Amino acid sequence: MLKEGRFVSLTTMKRLLLSTLVAFSLAQAESVKDREGAVRADKARMEHDKRWAYNDLDSAFKQAQLTGKPVLVVMRCVPCLACMGLDTAVLMESDSLSSLLDQFVCVRVMNANSLDLTKFQFDYDLSFSTLFFNGDGTVYGRYGSWTHQKNSADQTLVGYKKALEAALSVHKGYPANKAELALKQPAPIPFVSPTDMPKLAERYKRDLDWNGKVVGSCIHCHMVGDAMRTSYRDKRKSVPDEWVFPMPAPETIGMSLAGDQIAQVSAVTADSIADKAGFKAGDEIIKMAGQPLVSVADVAWVLHRTGESARHEVLVKRGGEETKLTLDLPAGWRKKTDTSGRASAWSLRAMAAGGLNMLDLTDEERKQRNLGTDGMALWVKGLGMHGPHAVAKNAGFMKDDVLIEVGGRRERMTESRLHGHLMQDHFKGDEVPVKVLREGKTLDLRLPMQ
């Protein structure tokens, strides 16, 4: 094709086409929300793409074994606006990204229906994730970005490229480094596939319904966590930490990591777990618990696989020199995880709190209400009106109520921490006694567990 007397490369045409399609998709998502159209357009655009194997993991791993290349698997929830900017930037392929992708066998998976959960374990609440494998199935690392999740227009790729470079470095050292990768491998899980889970088996099949409502037949990744929690609740069992507080962010232990680096500390909270371990802003985390890191998601994975308490050795580069730190995680450390911004928070609010959406009042707000700073004061900023999200409303709870005691617990806690308490110490069918403040009076209510 000619343009101003010059040939336009296929790569350039692909970028122009993708840019136009994404702009259209954004407009659609923000207006008519054509989720069905977005999924069908993605299939039409990608199923014959020369770069990406579309929903075909088996052939990708076979090709990796033949070529010696590592496998790069993108998990993308196409109907979700979140991470659209990142997804677009990856598909548009700048020259520097193309040279990296050339070194992988690339796969694009847009639903979780037939996903092998014994191999694919990552942050199920993200709308875009990437996993790196050896052709033999060994996991090299994970990538996921909450920065892009929260800002759908963000198309920055610096951190993503660094993750690809780090994964290639791990691949270069394989299999000599296989022992270091042991803790990166998936954990035991009671279900092989999402369609093996009772909650999902009732409605979904392994294959999508392309002849009908394809979106309605799609298992989204966040549904995996929802179904796992339901499996425990239906048996009246305590839900394990890793399914109530999954993939803890580094902020849980008091440090922030830069989104444009592999795992570089950008800030440390005074007197936090990270501060006591000796982390400093500017530190580059090279290894954590003996594992080489490819992105911030690998730090979250280490924390995710950590039990009630643990001690991890951490190798950091500081001022050009390597330094070893000891990270002590005391009992209860994980309960500080903030899950309020996750997709799973929606189902947790129904399951644990009957649809209550709560915020811990700030010290200033407590002062205005003559409340102390050490006790529970969870303000109901909203509550559901329909189905399982209406249970609290039907039990007498109202917007602007302030919960000051739940199941005998009165200490200060976040909504996330309360969800953990209710998911682990109370069971489906229970009615938990709750004290609320309403217009200056204390009322006794009961919150049904689901």
Residue, then its C-alpha position, 0 to 999 in steps of 0.5 A: m500500500l502506498k502513502e505519500g509515495r512510500f510503502v507502509s509496512l505491515t507492522t505499521m498497518k497493524r498498529l494503525l488498525l489496532s489503534t482505530l479498533v481500540a479507540f472504537s472499543l473504548a468509546q463503546a465500553e464507555s457508552v453502550k458497553d458492547r462486551e459481546g462485540a468486543v470479544r468477537a472482534d478480538k477473536a476476528r483480529m487475533e485468531h489468525d495472527k502470526r505472532w499470537a496463538y489464540n487460545d491454543l496453549d497445547s500447540a504453544f508448548k509443543q512449539a516451545q519444546l521444538t524451538g527452545k524458546p520460552v512461552l509467554v502467556v497473556m491472560r486477558c479479560v477482553p470485555c473489561l475496560a481495566c488494563m485496556g491501555l496495556d493490552t493495546a500497547v502490547l498488541m501494537e508492538s513498538d520495535s523494542l517490544s517486537s524484538l523481545l516478543d520474537q524470543f518467545v512463543c506467544v499465546r493469548v488466552m481470553n477466558a478461563n473455562s478450560l484453564d489448567l489450575t494446577k499450572f496457571q496460578f496468578d492474580y485472578d483479580l487482574s484483567f491482564s496478566t502474563l506468565f512465563f514458562n519453559g516448554d516443559g511447563t516450569v514457571y519462570g515468573r509472573y507479570g501483573s500491574w495494578t497501576h494499569q488495572k486502575n488506569s485503563a488508559d495507561q499504555t506505558l510498557v517500561g515495566y513490561k519490557k523489563a519483565l520480558e528481559a528478566a524472564l529471558s535471563v531466567h530462561k538462559g540460566y535454565p535448567a541450571n537454576k531450576a532449584e531456585l524456581a521451585l517456590k515459583q511453581p503452582a501450589p496444590i489446588p483441589f480443582v484441576s479446571p474452573t469447570d470442576m468447581p461446583k459453583l461454575a460447573e452449574r452454569y459453564k462448559r469448557d468451550l465458549d458458545w460462539n453460536g450464542k451469547v459468548v460473553g455469558s458462556c465465559i468464565h472470567c478469571h476473578m470467578v476462580g477465586d469466587a468459586m474457591r471461596t464458595s466451595y469452602r463456605d458451602k461446606r461450612k469451613s474456614v476460608p484459607d488466608e490465600w483465598v481471603f487475602p490473595m496476592p498481597a501487595p508489597e504495601t501490606i508489609g510497608m513498602s511500595l515498588a516502582g511500576d517501571q522497574i522489575a522490583q525497585v523499592s520506591a518508598v518505605t513506611a516508617d516502623s513497618i515490617a519492611d522498614k524493620a527488615g532494612f529496606k530503603a528507597g532505591d533498593e533493587i530486589i534481586k531475589m526474595a525467598g531464593q527466587p529470582l524476580v521478573s516483576v512486582a507480581d513475583v514479590a506478591w507471589v512470594l507473599h501469597r505463598t507465605g504462611e501465617s508467619a515466616r522469615h525470608e532472605v532477600l537479596v537487594k542491590r544498593g548503590g551497586e553492591e548486593t546486600k542481604l536482608t532478613l524479612d520477618l513476617p509475624a503472625g497476622w501480617r497478612k490480615k493487613t492486606d487491602t482487598s477493597g479494590r479487587a474484583s473479588a471485593w464485590s462477591l466478598r461483600a455479599m458473602a461476608a457482609g450481606g452487601l455492606n460497603m464499608l469504610d474505616l472512619t479516619d481519626e478526624e471523622r471519629k473525633q467529629r462523632n466522639l468516637g475513640t481511635d482504637g475501636m471499630a468504626l466502619w461506616v456504611k457508605g452504601l449497601g446492595m439492593h438486590g439478591p445476595h447483596a440485599v441481605a444486610k438491607n433486609a436485616g435492617f442495616m442502613k446507609d450511614d450506619v457505623l458498625i462498632e462491634v461485630g461478633g464480639r470483636r470491637e477492635r479497629m479494623t478495615e473492611s478487608r480485615l472484617h471480611g477475613h474475620l467473617m469468612q474464617d470465624h463464621f459460617k454460611g447460615d450463621e447470624v452474627p450479632v452486630k452493634v451499629l450507631r444510628e443517629g446517636k443511638t446504639l442498635d443491635l442487629r444480626l448479619p446473616m452469613q452466606 
